[in-house]
Amino acid sequence: YLSSEYVWDYEYYYDYIDPVSVNATTLKYNRYSIVIIFWIILAAFIGFFFLILSLISHSRQLPRSTQLLFIPILYCMS
C-alpha cells in the first residue's frame, strides 16, 4: 500500500516465551516412561503403516503369460 507515513510493525515469536515449568513430583507417571510410551506408540504406528502399504501393494496378482512374447526386430543392412 502507498502511504506517506511509515508504520512500525512487530512480529511476536513463540520462541521468546518461556516454557511452562512442570513439577516432576506432581506427575502421575515417571517422565522417562512417558517418553518410552511415546516412542513405542510411534514405532507401532510406523510398523502398522508399512504393513498396510505392503498389503495394498500385494493385493492383486499380476497376470502371468504362459507364452513368451517375441517381438521381431528387423535389421536393415545398408
DSSP file (Angstrom, degrees, kcal/mol; ACC not computed):
  #  RESIDUE AA STRUCTURE BP1 BP2  ACC     N-H-->O    O-->H-N    N-H-->O    O-->H-N    TCO  KAPPA ALPHA  PHI   PSI    X-CA   Y-CA   Z-CA
    1    1 A Y              0   0    0      0, 0.0     2,-0.5     0, 0.0     0, 0.0   0.000 360.0 360.0 360.0 154.1    0.0    0.0    0.0
    2    2 A L        +     0   0    0      2,-0.0     2,-0.3     0, 0.0     0, 0.0  -0.868 360.0 149.4-104.9 126.7    1.1    3.5   -0.6
    3    3 A S        -     0   0    0     -2,-0.5     0, 0.0     1,-0.1     0, 0.0  -0.990  47.0-133.3-151.9 154.8    1.3    5.9    2.3
    4    4 A S  S    S+     0   0    0     -2,-0.3     2,-0.3     2,-0.1    -1,-0.1   0.713  88.7  65.5 -84.1 -20.3    3.3    8.9    3.3
    5    5 A E  S    S-     0   0    0      1,-0.0     2,-0.4     0, 0.0    -2,-0.0  -0.802  82.2-123.1-107.1 148.2    3.9    7.8    6.9
    6    6 A Y        -     0   0    0     -2,-0.3     2,-0.5     2,-0.0    -2,-0.1  -0.694  20.5-147.1 -90.1 135.9    5.9    4.7    7.9
    7    7 A V        -     0   0    0     -2,-0.4     2,-0.6     2,-0.0    -1,-0.0  -0.897   6.1-142.7-107.5 127.9    4.2    2.1   10.1
    8    8 A W        -     0   0    0     -2,-0.5     2,-0.4     2,-0.0    -2,-0.0  -0.791  22.2-174.9 -89.3 121.8    6.1    0.1   12.7
    9    9 A D        -     0   0    0     -2,-0.6     2,-0.4     2,-0.0    -2,-0.0  -0.918   9.5-153.1-116.8 145.4    5.0   -3.5   12.9
   10   10 A Y        -     0   0    0     -2,-0.4     2,-0.5     2,-0.0    -2,-0.0  -0.921   3.0-150.4-117.1 142.4    6.2   -6.0   15.4
   11   11 A E        -     0   0    0     -2,-0.4     2,-0.5     2,-0.0    -2,-0.0  -0.948  10.7-152.1-111.9 130.9    6.3   -9.8   15.0
   12   12 A Y        -     0   0    0     -2,-0.5     2,-0.4     3,-0.0    -2,-0.0  -0.872   9.3-163.0-105.9 132.7    6.0  -11.9   18.0
   13   13 A Y    >   -     0   0    0     -2,-0.5     3,-1.1     1,-0.1     4,-0.3  -0.870  24.7-134.6-114.6 146.2    7.5  -15.4   18.1
   14   14 A Y  G >  S+     0   0    0     -2,-0.4     3,-0.9     1,-0.2    -1,-0.1   0.638  98.6  76.8 -72.9 -12.6    6.8  -18.2   20.5
   15   15 A D  G 3  S+     0   0    0      1,-0.2    -1,-0.2     4,-0.0    -3,-0.0   0.785  89.2  56.9 -66.7 -25.3   10.5  -18.8   20.9
   16   16 A Y  G <  S+     0   0    0     -3,-1.1     2,-0.4     2,-0.1    -1,-0.2   0.642  87.6  93.0 -81.3 -13.4   10.7  -15.8   23.2
   17   17 A I  S <  S-     0   0    0     -3,-0.9     3,-0.1    -4,-0.3    -3,-0.0  -0.649  83.5-117.0 -83.0 134.1    8.0  -17.2   25.6
   18   18 A D        -     0   0    0     -2,-0.4     3,-0.1     1,-0.1    -2,-0.1  -0.431  34.3-106.7 -67.8 141.4    9.4  -19.2   28.5
   19   19 A P        -     0   0    0      0, 0.0     2,-0.3     0, 0.0    -1,-0.1  -0.304  41.3 -93.5 -66.5 155.0    8.4  -22.8   28.5
   20   20 A V        -     0   0    0      1,-0.1     2,-0.4    -3,-0.1    -3,-0.0  -0.514  39.9-128.5 -70.7 129.5    5.8  -23.9   31.1
   21   21 A S        -     0   0    0     -2,-0.3     2,-0.4    -3,-0.1    -1,-0.1  -0.654  24.0-163.8 -83.0 134.8    7.5  -25.2   34.2
   22   22 A V        -     0   0    0     -2,-0.4     2,-0.6     5,-0.0     5,-0.0  -0.970  17.8-132.8-122.1 130.7    6.3  -28.6   35.4
   23   23 A N    >   -     0   0    0     -2,-0.4     3,-1.1     1,-0.2     4,-0.3  -0.732  12.8-152.6 -81.7 119.9    6.9  -30.0   38.9
   24   24 A A  G >  S+     0   0    0     -2,-0.6     3,-0.7     1,-0.3    -1,-0.2   0.740  90.6  62.4 -68.2 -22.8    8.2  -33.6   38.4
   25   25 A T  G 3  S+     0   0    0      1,-0.2    -1,-0.3     5,-0.0    -2,-0.0   0.730  99.5  54.5 -76.0 -19.9    6.8  -34.7   41.8
   26   26 A T  G <  S+     0   0    0     -3,-1.1    -1,-0.2     3,-0.0    -2,-0.2   0.510  83.1 110.0 -91.0  -4.1    3.2  -33.9   40.7
   27   27 A L    <   -     0   0    0     -3,-0.7     4,-0.1    -4,-0.3    -3,-0.0  -0.442  64.2-143.8 -71.4 144.9    3.4  -36.1   37.6
   28   28 A K  S    S+     0   0    0     -2,-0.1     2,-0.3     2,-0.1    -1,-0.1   0.858  85.5  33.7 -74.9 -35.4    1.3  -39.3   37.6
   29   29 A Y  S    S-     0   0    0      1,-0.0     2,-0.1    -3,-0.0    -2,-0.0  -0.772  98.3 -91.7-116.3 161.6    3.9  -41.2   35.6
   30   30 A N     >  -     0   0    0     -2,-0.3     4,-1.5     1,-0.1     3,-0.2  -0.466  35.3-124.9 -68.1 144.8    7.7  -41.0   35.5
   31   31 A R  H  > S+     0   0    0      1,-0.2     4,-1.4     2,-0.2    -1,-0.1   0.818 109.9  52.3 -66.1 -29.4    8.9  -38.6   32.8
   32   32 A Y  H  > S+     0   0    0      2,-0.2     4,-2.4     1,-0.2    -1,-0.2   0.847 105.1  54.5 -74.8 -33.0   11.0  -41.3   31.2
   33   33 A S  H  > S+     0   0    0      2,-0.2     4,-2.4     1,-0.2    -2,-0.2   0.842 104.8  55.2 -68.4 -30.6    8.1  -43.7   31.0
   34   34 A I  H  X S+     0   0    0     -4,-1.5     4,-2.0     2,-0.2    -1,-0.2   0.917 109.7  46.1 -65.3 -41.9    6.1  -41.1   29.1
   35   35 A V  H  X S+     0   0    0     -4,-1.4     4,-2.2     2,-0.2    -2,-0.2   0.902 112.4  50.6 -66.8 -41.1    8.9  -40.8   26.6
   36   36 A I  H  X S+     0   0    0     -4,-2.4     4,-2.3     1,-0.2    -2,-0.2   0.914 110.2  49.5 -63.3 -43.0    9.2  -44.6   26.2
   37   37 A I  H  X S+     0   0    0     -4,-2.4     4,-2.4     1,-0.2    -1,-0.2   0.899 109.5  53.0 -62.8 -40.1    5.4  -44.9   25.7
   38   38 A F  H  X S+     0   0    0     -4,-2.0     4,-2.3     1,-0.2    -2,-0.2   0.931 110.9  45.4 -60.1 -46.4    5.6  -42.1   23.1
   39   39 A W  H  X S+     0   0    0     -4,-2.2     4,-2.5     2,-0.2    -1,-0.2   0.860 111.9  52.0 -69.0 -35.0    8.4  -43.9   21.1
   40   40 A I  H  X S+     0   0    0     -4,-2.3     4,-2.4     2,-0.2    -1,-0.2   0.926 111.6  46.4 -65.5 -43.8    6.6  -47.3   21.4
   41   41 A I  H  X S+     0   0    0     -4,-2.4     4,-2.2     2,-0.2    -2,-0.2   0.901 113.2  49.9 -65.1 -39.9    3.4  -45.8   20.0
   42   42 A L  H  X S+     0   0    0     -4,-2.3     4,-2.2    -5,-0.2    -2,-0.2   0.914 111.8  47.4 -64.4 -42.9    5.3  -44.1   17.2
   43   43 A A  H  X S+     0   0    0     -4,-2.5     4,-2.5     2,-0.2    -2,-0.2   0.888 111.9  50.8 -66.1 -38.4    7.1  -47.3   16.3
   44   44 A A  H  X S+     0   0    0     -4,-2.4     4,-2.6     2,-0.2    -2,-0.2   0.894 110.1  50.1 -65.9 -39.1    3.8  -49.2   16.3
   45   45 A F  H  X S+     0   0    0     -4,-2.2     4,-2.4     2,-0.2    -2,-0.2   0.925 111.9  46.8 -64.5 -44.1    2.2  -46.6   14.1
   46   46 A I  H  X S+     0   0    0     -4,-2.2     4,-2.3     2,-0.2    -2,-0.2   0.906 113.3  49.2 -65.7 -41.2    5.1  -46.8   11.6
   47   47 A G  H  X S+     0   0    0     -4,-2.5     4,-2.0     2,-0.2    -2,-0.2   0.913 112.4  47.5 -62.9 -42.8    5.0  -50.6   11.6
   48   48 A F  H  X S+     0   0    0     -4,-2.6     4,-2.3     2,-0.2    -2,-0.2   0.880 110.4  53.8 -64.8 -38.0    1.3  -50.6   11.0
   49   49 A F  H  X S+     0   0    0     -4,-2.4     4,-2.3     1,-0.2    -2,-0.2   0.929 110.7  44.5 -62.5 -47.1    1.7  -48.1    8.2
   50   50 A F  H  X S+     0   0    0     -4,-2.3     4,-2.3     2,-0.2    -1,-0.2   0.837 111.2  54.8 -69.2 -31.7    4.3  -50.2    6.4
   51   51 A L  H  X S+     0   0    0     -4,-2.0     4,-2.4     2,-0.2    -2,-0.2   0.932 109.6  46.6 -64.2 -45.2    2.2  -53.3    6.9
   52   52 A I  H  X S+     0   0    0     -4,-2.3     4,-2.3     2,-0.2    -2,-0.2   0.915 112.8  49.6 -63.6 -42.9   -0.8  -51.6    5.3
   53   53 A L  H  X S+     0   0    0     -4,-2.3     4,-2.2     1,-0.2    -1,-0.2   0.889 110.9  50.4 -63.7 -37.6    1.3  -50.4    2.4
   54   54 A S  H  X S+     0   0    0     -4,-2.3     4,-1.3     2,-0.2    -2,-0.2   0.909 111.4  47.6 -66.2 -41.7    2.7  -53.8    1.9
   55   55 A L  H  < S+     0   0    0     -4,-2.4    -2,-0.2     1,-0.2    -1,-0.2   0.871 111.8  50.5 -68.0 -35.9   -0.8  -55.4    1.9
   56   56 A I  H >< S+     0   0    0     -4,-2.3     3,-1.2     1,-0.2     4,-0.2   0.908 109.7  49.8 -67.8 -40.7   -2.0  -52.8   -0.6
   57   57 A S  H 3< S+     0   0    0     -4,-2.2     3,-0.3     1,-0.3    -1,-0.2   0.756 116.0  42.2 -73.1 -22.1    0.8  -53.3   -3.0
   58   58 A H  T 3< S+     0   0    0     -4,-1.3    -1,-0.3     1,-0.2    -2,-0.2   0.070  82.3 108.4-106.4  23.3    0.4  -57.1   -3.0
   59   59 A S  S <  S+     0   0    0     -3,-1.2     2,-0.4     1,-0.1    -1,-0.2   0.757  77.1  40.0 -76.8 -23.2   -3.4  -57.1   -3.2
   60   60 A R  S    S-     0   0    0     -3,-0.3     2,-0.4    -4,-0.2    -1,-0.1  -0.953  79.6-121.6-129.3 148.9   -3.6  -58.3   -6.8
   61   61 A Q        -     0   0    0     -2,-0.4    -3,-0.0     1,-0.0    -2,-0.0  -0.661  27.4-125.2 -84.1 136.2   -1.8  -60.9   -8.8
   62   62 A L        -     0   0    0     -2,-0.4     2,-0.2     1,-0.1    -1,-0.0  -0.619  36.0-101.2 -76.9 140.9   -0.1  -59.7  -11.9
   63   63 A P        -     0   0    0      0, 0.0     2,-0.6     0, 0.0    -1,-0.1  -0.440  35.3-155.0 -67.0 129.3   -1.1  -61.6  -15.0
   64   64 A R        -     0   0    0     -2,-0.2     2,-0.3    -3,-0.0     3,-0.0  -0.922   6.6-144.5-108.3 124.0    1.4  -64.2  -16.0
   65   65 A S        -     0   0    0     -2,-0.6     4,-0.1     1,-0.1     0, 0.0  -0.674   6.3-154.7 -88.4 138.7    1.5  -65.3  -19.6
   66   66 A T  S    S+     0   0    0     -2,-0.3     2,-0.4     2,-0.1    -1,-0.1   0.694  79.8  66.9 -83.1 -19.8    2.3  -68.9  -20.4
   67   67 A Q  S    S-     0   0    0     -3,-0.0     2,-0.4     0, 0.0    -2,-0.1  -0.797  85.5-123.8-102.7 144.0    3.6  -67.9  -23.8
   68   68 A L        -     0   0    0     -2,-0.4     2,-0.7     1,-0.0    -2,-0.1  -0.681  22.6-133.1 -83.5 138.3    6.6  -65.9  -24.4
   69   69 A L        -     0   0    0     -2,-0.4     2,-0.5    -4,-0.1    -1,-0.0  -0.826  20.8-165.4 -97.1 116.8    6.1  -62.8  -26.5
   70   70 A F        -     0   0    0     -2,-0.7    -2,-0.0     2,-0.0     0, 0.0  -0.883   5.9-160.2-104.6 128.7    8.6  -62.4  -29.2
   71   71 A I        -     0   0    0     -2,-0.5     2,-0.2     2,-0.0    -2,-0.0  -0.930  22.0-130.4-105.8 115.3    8.9  -59.0  -31.0
   72   72 A P        -     0   0    0      0, 0.0     2,-0.6     0, 0.0    -2,-0.0  -0.446  18.2-157.1 -68.8 133.8   10.6  -59.4  -34.3
   73   73 A I        -     0   0    0     -2,-0.2     2,-0.5     2,-0.0    -2,-0.0  -0.957   4.1-152.7-113.4 121.6   13.4  -57.0  -34.9
   74   74 A L        -     0   0    0     -2,-0.6     2,-0.6     2,-0.0     0, 0.0  -0.826   4.5-154.9 -98.2 125.7   14.3  -56.2  -38.4
   75   75 A Y        -     0   0    0     -2,-0.5     2,-0.8     2,-0.0    -2,-0.0  -0.878   3.7-153.1-101.1 125.5   17.9  -55.2  -39.1
   76   76 A C        -     0   0    0     -2,-0.6     2,-0.6     2,-0.0    -2,-0.0  -0.869   8.9-163.9 -99.0 112.4   18.4  -53.1  -42.2
   77   77 A M              0   0    0     -2,-0.8    -2,-0.0     1,-0.1     0, 0.0  -0.853 360.0 360.0 -95.9 120.7   21.9  -53.6  -43.5
   78   78 A S              0   0    0     -2,-0.6    -1,-0.1     0, 0.0    -2,-0.0   0.384 360.0 360.0-125.8 360.0   22.9  -50.9  -45.9
